[in-house]
Amino acid sequence: MLGIGELYGSPSFLTFILPMWVVAVGIVFTVSVT
């Protein structure tokens, strides 16, 4: 994640929030399916 943050530079908060949203949606989807 640090490498991605350094790569993009400015939108560092976006590269941090986006994976968290993906994980959160994935958890909700997994729970709702099972």
PQR file of N, CA, C, O and H, with PARSE charges and radii, in Angstrom:
ATOM      1  N   MET A   1       0.835  -1.206   0.000 -0.4000 1.5000
ATOM      2  CA  MET A   1       0.000   0.000   0.000 -0.0000 2.0000
ATOM      3  C   MET A   1       0.873   1.261   0.000  0.5500 1.7000
ATOM      4  O   MET A   1       0.531   2.257  -0.639 -0.5500 1.4000
ATOM      5  N   LEU A   2       1.995   1.214   0.715 -0.4000 1.5000
ATOM      6  CA  LEU A   2       2.879   2.378   0.781 -0.0000 2.0000
ATOM      7  C   LEU A   2       3.448   2.694  -0.594  0.5500 1.7000
ATOM      8  O   LEU A   2       3.574   3.858  -0.973 -0.5500 1.4000
ATOM      9  H   LEU A   2       2.273   0.406   1.234  0.4000 1.0000
ATOM     10  N   GLY A   3       3.796   1.633  -1.348 -0.4000 1.5000
ATOM     11  CA  GLY A   3       4.337   1.832  -2.689 -0.0000 2.0000
ATOM     12  C   GLY A   3       3.331   2.508  -3.596  0.5500 1.7000
ATOM     13  O   GLY A   3       3.682   3.385  -4.385 -0.5500 1.4000
ATOM     14  H   GLY A   3       3.693   0.687  -1.041  0.4000 1.0000
ATOM     15  N   ILE A   4       2.061   2.091  -3.480 -0.4000 1.5000
ATOM     16  CA  ILE A   4       0.994   2.686  -4.292 -0.0000 2.0000
ATOM     17  C   ILE A   4       0.817   4.151  -3.906  0.5500 1.7000
ATOM     18  O   ILE A   4       0.643   5.007  -4.773 -0.5500 1.4000
ATOM     19  H   ILE A   4       1.776   1.379  -2.839  0.4000 1.0000
ATOM     20  N   GLY A   5       0.862   4.443  -2.594 -0.4000 1.5000
ATOM     21  CA  GLY A   5       0.706   5.816  -2.119 -0.0000 2.0000
ATOM     22  C   GLY A   5       1.815   6.718  -2.640  0.5500 1.7000
ATOM     23  O   GLY A   5       1.561   7.853  -3.043 -0.5500 1.4000
ATOM     24  H   GLY A   5       1.003   3.748  -1.889  0.4000 1.0000
ATOM     25  N   GLU A   6       3.051   6.209  -2.630 -0.4000 1.5000
ATOM     26  CA  GLU A   6       4.174   6.987  -3.140 -0.0000 2.0000
ATOM     27  C   GLU A   6       4.078   7.149  -4.652  0.5500 1.7000
ATOM     28  O   GLU A   6       4.498   8.167  -5.203 -0.5500 1.4000
ATOM     29  H   GLU A   6       3.256   5.287  -2.302  0.4000 1.0000
ATOM     30  N   LEU A   7       3.521   6.137  -5.319 -0.4000 1.5000
ATOM     31  CA  LEU A   7       3.421   6.171  -6.776 -0.0000 2.0000
ATOM     32  C   LEU A   7       2.472   7.272  -7.222  0.5500 1.7000
ATOM     33  O   LEU A   7       2.784   8.037  -8.135 -0.5500 1.4000
ATOM     34  H   LEU A   7       3.180   5.310  -4.871  0.4000 1.0000
ATOM     35  N   TYR A   8       1.308   7.353  -6.573 -0.4000 1.5000
ATOM     36  CA  TYR A   8       0.308   8.355  -6.957 -0.0000 2.0000
ATOM     37  C   TYR A   8       0.622   9.720  -6.348  0.5500 1.7000
ATOM     38  O   TYR A   8       0.447  10.749  -7.001 -0.5500 1.4000
ATOM     39  H   TYR A   8       1.055   6.732  -5.831  0.4000 1.0000
ATOM     40  N   GLY A   9       1.098   9.728  -5.069 -0.4000 1.5000
ATOM     41  CA  GLY A   9       1.512  10.985  -4.450 -0.0000 2.0000
ATOM     42  C   GLY A   9       0.351  11.770  -3.875  0.5500 1.7000
ATOM     43  O   GLY A   9       0.019  11.610  -2.700 -0.5500 1.4000
ATOM     44  H   GLY A   9       1.241   8.893  -4.539  0.4000 1.0000
ATOM     45  N   SER A  10      -0.280  12.626  -4.692 -0.4000 1.5000
ATOM     46  CA  SER A  10      -1.311  13.544  -4.210 -0.0000 2.0000
ATOM     47  C   SER A  10      -2.541  12.830  -3.637  0.5500 1.7000
ATOM     48  O   SER A  10      -2.885  13.077  -2.481 -0.5500 1.4000
ATOM     49  H   SER A  10      -0.010  12.755  -5.646  0.4000 1.0000
ATOM     50  N   PRO A  11      -3.221  11.953  -4.397 -0.5600 1.5000
ATOM     51  CA  PRO A  11      -4.430  11.315  -3.860  0.2800 2.0000
ATOM     52  C   PRO A  11      -4.082  10.147  -2.942  0.5500 1.7000
ATOM     53  O   PRO A  11      -4.537   9.023  -3.151 -0.5500 1.4000
ATOM     54  N   SER A  12      -3.259  10.430  -1.911 -0.4000 1.5000
ATOM     55  CA  SER A  12      -2.832   9.373  -0.996 -0.0000 2.0000
ATOM     56  C   SER A  12      -4.004   8.878  -0.155  0.5500 1.7000
ATOM     57  O   SER A  12      -4.089   7.691   0.161 -0.5500 1.4000
ATOM     58  H   SER A  12      -2.889  11.343  -1.741  0.4000 1.0000
ATOM     59  N   PHE A  13      -4.918   9.798   0.212 -0.4000 1.5000
ATOM     60  CA  PHE A  13      -6.080   9.394   1.012 -0.0000 2.0000
ATOM     61  C   PHE A  13      -7.017   8.530   0.177  0.5500 1.7000
ATOM     62  O   PHE A  13      -7.701   7.656   0.709 -0.5500 1.4000
ATOM     63  H   PHE A  13      -4.849  10.762  -0.045  0.4000 1.0000
ATOM     64  N   LEU A  14      -7.050   8.777  -1.140 -0.4000 1.5000
ATOM     65  CA  LEU A  14      -7.919   7.993  -2.026 -0.0000 2.0000
ATOM     66  C   LEU A  14      -7.407   6.555  -2.130  0.5500 1.7000
ATOM     67  O   LEU A  14      -8.192   5.608  -2.101 -0.5500 1.4000
ATOM     68  H   LEU A  14      -6.495   9.488  -1.572  0.4000 1.0000
ATOM     69  N   THR A  15      -6.097   6.399  -2.250 -0.4000 1.5000
ATOM     70  CA  THR A  15      -5.514   5.065  -2.360 -0.0000 2.0000
ATOM     71  C   THR A  15      -5.611   4.316  -1.036  0.5500 1.7000
ATOM     72  O   THR A  15      -5.437   3.098  -0.995 -0.5500 1.4000
ATOM     73  H   THR A  15      -5.459   7.169  -2.274  0.4000 1.0000
ATOM     74  N   PHE A  16      -5.890   5.045   0.049 -0.4000 1.5000
ATOM     75  CA  PHE A  16      -6.071   4.413   1.359 -0.0000 2.0000
ATOM     76  C   PHE A  16      -7.538   4.085   1.605  0.5500 1.7000
ATOM     77  O   PHE A  16      -7.855   3.052   2.195 -0.5500 1.4000
ATOM     78  H   PHE A  16      -6.031   6.034   0.015  0.4000 1.0000
ATOM     79  N   ILE A  17      -8.437   4.966   1.151 -0.4000 1.5000
ATOM     80  CA  ILE A  17      -9.887   4.783   1.370 -0.0000 2.0000
ATOM     81  C   ILE A  17     -10.441   3.728   0.414  0.5500 1.7000
ATOM     82  O   ILE A  17     -11.280   2.920   0.811 -0.5500 1.4000
ATOM     83  H   ILE A  17      -8.180   5.805   0.671  0.4000 1.0000
ATOM     84  N   LEU A  18      -9.988   3.725  -0.831 -0.4000 1.5000
ATOM     85  CA  LEU A  18     -10.526   2.811  -1.843 -0.0000 2.0000
ATOM     86  C   LEU A  18     -10.373   1.345  -1.444  0.5500 1.7000
ATOM     87  O   LEU A  18     -11.357   0.607  -1.503 -0.5500 1.4000
ATOM     88  H   LEU A  18      -9.306   4.382  -1.153  0.4000 1.0000
ATOM     89  N   PRO A  19      -9.175   0.883  -1.038 -0.5600 1.5000
ATOM     90  CA  PRO A  19      -9.057  -0.516  -0.610  0.2800 2.0000
ATOM     91  C   PRO A  19      -9.944  -0.834   0.589  0.5500 1.7000
ATOM     92  O   PRO A  19     -10.468  -1.944   0.691 -0.5500 1.4000
ATOM     93  N   MET A  20     -10.119   0.125   1.497 -0.4000 1.5000
ATOM     94  CA  MET A  20     -10.979  -0.095   2.666 -0.0000 2.0000
ATOM     95  C   MET A  20     -12.424  -0.279   2.228  0.5500 1.7000
ATOM     96  O   MET A  20     -13.131  -1.122   2.781 -0.5500 1.4000
ATOM     97  H   MET A  20      -9.694   1.026   1.414  0.4000 1.0000
ATOM     98  N   TRP A  21     -12.880   0.503   1.235 -0.4000 1.5000
ATOM     99  CA  TRP A  21     -14.233   0.350   0.693 -0.0000 2.0000
ATOM    100  C   TRP A  21     -14.383  -1.010   0.037  0.5500 1.7000
ATOM    101  O   TRP A  21     -15.409  -1.670   0.201 -0.5500 1.4000
ATOM    102  H   TRP A  21     -12.306   1.187   0.786  0.4000 1.0000
ATOM    103  N   VAL A  22     -13.361  -1.436  -0.709 -0.4000 1.5000
ATOM    104  CA  VAL A  22     -13.402  -2.742  -1.390 -0.0000 2.0000
ATOM    105  C   VAL A  22     -13.510  -3.867  -0.369  0.5500 1.7000
ATOM    106  O   VAL A  22     -14.287  -4.804  -0.551 -0.5500 1.4000
ATOM    107  H   VAL A  22     -12.528  -0.900  -0.841  0.4000 1.0000
ATOM    108  N   VAL A  23     -12.723  -3.771   0.712 -0.4000 1.5000
ATOM    109  CA  VAL A  23     -12.754  -4.787   1.763 -0.0000 2.0000
ATOM    110  C   VAL A  23     -14.104  -4.776   2.463  0.5500 1.7000
ATOM    111  O   VAL A  23     -14.679  -5.833   2.721 -0.5500 1.4000
ATOM    112  H   VAL A  23     -12.092  -3.009   0.860  0.4000 1.0000
ATOM    113  N   ALA A  24     -14.618  -3.574   2.777 -0.4000 1.5000
ATOM    114  CA  ALA A  24     -15.905  -3.451   3.473 -0.0000 2.0000
ATOM    115  C   ALA A  24     -17.032  -4.034   2.625  0.5500 1.7000
ATOM    116  O   ALA A  24     -17.861  -4.790   3.130 -0.5500 1.4000
ATOM    117  H   ALA A  24     -14.151  -2.715   2.568  0.4000 1.0000
ATOM    118  N   VAL A  25     -17.065  -3.684   1.335 -0.4000 1.5000
ATOM    119  CA  VAL A  25     -18.098  -4.208   0.431 -0.0000 2.0000
ATOM    120  C   VAL A  25     -17.960  -5.723   0.301  0.5500 1.7000
ATOM    121  O   VAL A  25     -18.961  -6.440   0.261 -0.5500 1.4000
ATOM    122  H   VAL A  25     -16.391  -3.070   0.925  0.4000 1.0000
ATOM    123  N   GLY A  26     -16.728  -6.206   0.234 -0.4000 1.5000
ATOM    124  CA  GLY A  26     -16.486  -7.646   0.132 -0.0000 2.0000
ATOM    125  C   GLY A  26     -16.996  -8.393   1.349  0.5500 1.7000
ATOM    126  O   GLY A  26     -17.580  -9.469   1.218 -0.5500 1.4000
ATOM    127  H   GLY A  26     -15.915  -5.624   0.266  0.4000 1.0000
ATOM    128  N   ILE A  27     -16.779  -7.826   2.548 -0.4000 1.5000
ATOM    129  CA  ILE A  27     -17.254  -8.448   3.787 -0.0000 2.0000
ATOM    130  C   ILE A  27     -18.775  -8.465   3.812  0.5500 1.7000
ATOM    131  O   ILE A  27     -19.381  -9.491   4.122 -0.5500 1.4000
ATOM    132  H   ILE A  27     -16.305  -6.952   2.654  0.4000 1.0000
ATOM    133  N   VAL A  28     -19.393  -7.340   3.489 -0.4000 1.5000
ATOM    134  CA  VAL A  28     -20.861  -7.248   3.487 -0.0000 2.0000
ATOM    135  C   VAL A  28     -21.451  -8.230   2.475  0.5500 1.7000
ATOM    136  O   VAL A  28     -22.448  -8.895   2.755 -0.5500 1.4000
ATOM    137  H   VAL A  28     -18.901  -6.507   3.238  0.4000 1.0000
ATOM    138  N   PHE A  29     -20.830  -8.317   1.299 -0.4000 1.5000
ATOM    139  CA  PHE A  29     -21.312  -9.220   0.257 -0.0000 2.0000
ATOM    140  C   PHE A  29     -21.195 -10.673   0.712  0.5500 1.7000
ATOM    141  O   PHE A  29     -22.108 -11.472   0.501 -0.5500 1.4000
ATOM    142  H   PHE A  29     -20.020  -7.777   1.071  0.4000 1.0000
ATOM    143  N   THR A  30     -20.057 -11.013   1.341 -0.4000 1.5000
ATOM    144  CA  THR A  30     -19.835 -12.380   1.816 -0.0000 2.0000
ATOM    145  C   THR A  30     -20.832 -12.741   2.907  0.5500 1.7000
ATOM    146  O   THR A  30     -21.359 -13.854   2.925 -0.5500 1.4000
ATOM    147  H   THR A  30     -19.316 -10.365   1.512  0.4000 1.0000
ATOM    148  N   VAL A  31     -21.094 -11.808   3.817 -0.4000 1.5000
ATOM    149  CA  VAL A  31     -22.030 -12.061   4.922 -0.0000 2.0000
ATOM    150  C   VAL A  31     -23.447 -12.224   4.385  0.5500 1.7000
ATOM    151  O   VAL A  31     -24.187 -13.100   4.834 -0.5500 1.4000
ATOM    152  H   VAL A  31     -20.666 -10.905   3.802  0.4000 1.0000
ATOM    153  N   SER A  32     -23.824 -11.389   3.432 -0.4000 1.5000
ATOM    154  CA  SER A  32     -25.189 -11.441   2.896 -0.0000 2.0000
ATOM    155  C   SER A  32     -25.411 -12.720   2.090  0.5500 1.7000
ATOM    156  O   SER A  32     -26.517 -13.262   2.077 -0.5500 1.4000
ATOM    157  H   SER A  32     -23.224 -10.677   3.067  0.4000 1.0000
ATOM    158  N   VAL A  33     -24.371 -13.199   1.423 -0.4000 1.5000
ATOM    159  CA  VAL A  33     -24.484 -14.427   0.621 -0.0000 2.0000
ATOM    160  C   VAL A  33     -24.573 -15.641   1.537  0.5500 1.7000
ATOM    161  O   VAL A  33     -25.387 -16.535   1.310 -0.5500 1.4000
ATOM    162  H   VAL A  33     -23.473 -12.759   1.434  0.4000 1.0000
ATOM    163  N   THR A  34     -23.739 -15.673   2.570 -0.4000 1.5000
ATOM    164  CA  THR A  34     -23.711 -16.816   3.490 -0.0000 2.0000
ATOM    165  C   THR A  34     -24.687 -16.581   4.622  0.5500 1.7000
ATOM    166  O   THR A  34     -24.819 -17.424   5.508 -0.5500 1.4000
ATOM    167  H   THR A  34     -23.078 -14.946   2.755  0.4000 1.0000
TER
END
